[in-house]
Amino acid sequence: MAITGHLVEFSLAEIFQFLEQGHKTGLLTIFEQPEPEPPRGREHYIWFNQGRVVAAANRSDHRGLISSLSQRGLLGDRAASRLAQSCGPKVPLGLYLKSQGILDAEQLKLLFYTQVMRQVCALFSVVDGWFHFDSKAVLPCDEMTGLSAPATEVTLAGLRALRNWSTLEDKLPDPMSTIVALVEGQPNLRLNAVEWQVWEFTGGKDSLQTIAQHLQLPIHKVQEIVFRLNVVGLLEEVPMMVLEAETTHQHDEEDELQPTSSLHDSTVSQSFLNNLVSFLKHKV
């Protein structure tokens, strides 16, 4: 499966959501250019395994992780290249180096953060570009630390760091809409303080404008928070009129099932009550 599209039509956050929900494996390439045809501009590569981000690079020679090791003084370039050749074809380079005692667990986490989290999060600010996803691409063990992160976790971090929301302005929720939770209980993602405050309003009773007033936040800030919690599958935006219509319909049904005042008279026979209940059941 191969998919190509423009980031104006599908934001990186929405692409990540699609790849995680579909448990996709393959290579996502981001082109920083207005058109997909050559000559190509800067390219960024993100590898997924079953919907999780496993590696990222801004070069196509599969030497990004080796270069990072060398730059951090953890391993010389030649030594890293030699060890990469000794590594099995399906063993992530990072895990192999850890098994050889060259890297410890904390160094591996730092490498993953630098190579993947920081690099990918920066891509959420790409204003004009194209994307291409290739499900047949082979996962590059030379670029893999052996660690991974859910696409939703990377998305949340990337959108938190985003400063310019102009490209996503058309996708932000309506200030007069409300929000309802899509998960039961507490979210399985770690939210920051202000995200938790917004999450407390997922009962569907208050508009985003009202939520912003309660929290004393700019409305655009609440819209941004709702957008990122929406694309990671924690809540959804619902027009207020839809909830009001559902509530009215529910009240109408309850009114139809309420017994009339005459039924409270103790002189009403039990047979009459039974007949009335049977009639109402057939009506409903």
N, C-alpha and C positions, 0 to 999 in steps of 0.2 A: 504494500500500500504506500502510495506517495501522495502527499498533499502540499500544494503551494498556494500561498495567499498573501495579501497585503496586511500589514500591521494596523492600518487604519480601519480595516474591516473587522479583523479579529485581533484583539489585543493579546500581548504575551500572556497575561493572566488568564484569559479565556482559553488560549491554546494549552497552557499547562493544565487547566481544569479538564479539558477534553482528554489529554494524554493520561492523566491520573485515573479518571473515572473509567477509561477504556483499558486500563492496565497495559498501555502500549510500550513496546520495546523498539528502539531504533535511534536514529540521529535527527535532531532538530537543528537546522542551520538558519541563522539570522543574517540577512544581508543588509548592511547599512547603505542603501541606495534607493532612489525612487523607482527604478525599474529592475526586473530580475535578469535581463539580458546582460551579457558582457559588454564593456569591461566592468568587472565587479569591483565593488568597494570593499570595505572591511567586512570580514566574515567571522562569525562566532559559532562555535559548535557545542551542542549540549546533547549528551547521550542519556537515554532513558532505558531502564530495565523494569518491566512490569509497572510502569507508571511512576517510578522513583528516579530521581536524578542521581546518576552515578559518576559522571565526569563532565568536565567543561574545558574548552580551550579556545584560544583566538588564533590558532595556527593549525594547519592540516597535516603536518609531518609526524604527528603523534609523539612529539618531544616536549610537549608543554609541561608535563609533570617532572620530567628529567631536568628541564631548565629551571623549574621552581626549586628543586632540590639543590641545584648548584648555586642559585642566587642566594639561598638561605644558608649556604655553607654546611649543609647537612651531608652532602656527598658530591664529589667531583664529577664533572660532566663525563669524563671517560669511564670512571668507575661505575657510574649510574648506567651508562650505555652497555657496559660489559655485563652488569648484573641483570639488566633487562633482557639480554640475549639468553642468559642462563635460566630466566624465569619460564615456567611452563606456559604453553599457549593459552590456557584458560585461567591463569592465576593473576589477579590484579597485582601490579608492581608494588603498590604500597604494602599489601599484606605479605608479599614475598620478602621485602626489605625488613619488615617487622619480624618475620620468622627467622631471619638471619641475624637479628639483634642489632641491626643498623638504625632502625627507628623504634621508638617506643609508642605507646598508645596515644599519649598527649601530642607528640609530634605529628602523628598520623591525623589526628583531629584538626590540628592547626593547618596542615597541608590541605585537607578537604575544605576547610573554611576559606582559605586563600584561593584555592583553585576553583572551587565550585560556588560557594555561597556568595562571596564578594564579587566574583566575576559575573555570575548570572544575575545577581540583584541589580548590577549596574545596567543591564540590558533593558530593564523596565523603563528606562528614560529615553530609549531610542525613539525618535520622533517619526522618522520616515524610513520605512524599510520593508523588506519582504521576508517571508519564512518558507522553509521547505522541510517537510518531515519525510524521512525514508525509513520504512519499517524493515527493510532488508539489509540495512547497514550493520556491519559487524561491530560489536562492542570492542573498543581498543583497550586491552589489558595494560598497555604501556601508559595510558592516561588515567588509569583507575587506582584510587587509593584502597579500594575495598569497602569504603564507607558509602552510604547513600542517604538521601533525604527525600521525604514525600514531596511531590511537586507542590502541594498546597502549602507546605511549610516554607518552601523557597519563595512562593508567590507572596505569602504574607510578609516575609522579610523584605522582598523587593518593593512592594507597594508602600510599606512603611517608610522606606528610604526615598521614595519618589518625591521630588520637589515640584516638578512641572506637570500638572495634570491636564494641560490643554488638549492633548491628543485623546484623552478619555472623557472629556467634558460631555460629549453626547451620550455616553454610556452611564453617567451618574444618575442615581435614582431621583425621582420627582420629590421636591420638598413637601408636597402635600400627600405623599403616600405613607404607608406605615410598614412595619416589619414584623414578621413572625418567624419563630425558630424552626429550623429543619431537623434539629437533633433533640433527643430527649435528655434531660438532665444537663450536666455541665459540658461545655465544648471540649473536644479532645485535643485541641490546639492551645498552646500557651498564648493567652491574650495579654496585652499591656493594660494599664490602668484605665485609660480612656475607652478602649475597646470594651472592657468589662462594663463600664458605665452605660454605653450604648446597648450592649447585650441585655441589660436589665429591662429594656423597653421592648423586648420582642413579644409582648403579649398582644400586639395588634390593636392597641387602643389609642395610641398617640401618633400623630404625623411626625415626620422628620423635623418639620419646622418647630413643633411643640417640644420635641426632644432637645433640639438645639437650645431653645429658651430655658428649659429645665436645667440643662448642663452648663448653660452660659458659654456655649461654643458657637463659632461662626457656622452658618448652615452648610457652607461648602466643606467644612471639616467633618461634619456628621455624614454628609453625602459620601465623602471619600472612605470613611470608616465602614459605612454600610456596603459600599461597593466591594471592598476587599473581603469583608466577612461573607458577602454573597458569593463571590467567585471561588471561595474555598469551601463552600457548601454548608455554612453554618446557619444562614438565614436567607429569607427571600423577601423581596419587595412586593407589597400588595397594595393596589389602589384602595383608598379609604372607602370609596363608594361600593366596592365589591363586598367588603366586610359588613358595611351597613346594610346592604341588600340581603346578605345571608342572615344577619341578626334579625331583620324585620320578618323574613320568611320563617325563621325559627319561632319567633313570637307568635306569628299568625297560626302556626300549627299547634302551638301550646294552647292558644285561645280556643281553637276548635275542639280540643280535647277536654277543656274545662267544663264541669257539669253546670247547668243553669241554676239560678237561685232557687227555683221551685223544688229542686232536688234536695235541698237542705231541709225541707219540711218533713218532719218525722212521720207525717201521715201518708207519705208516698209509699206505695207497696213495693216489696222486694222484686216482684215479678216485673213491675214497670221499669225498675232500675236495670234489671237484667236485659230486658228487651232494648232499652236505650243504649246500653253498652254494646250489645250485639250490632245495633244499627250503626253506631259510630265506627265500630271496627270495619264494617263493610264500606263505609264512606271513605275511611283513610286508606 
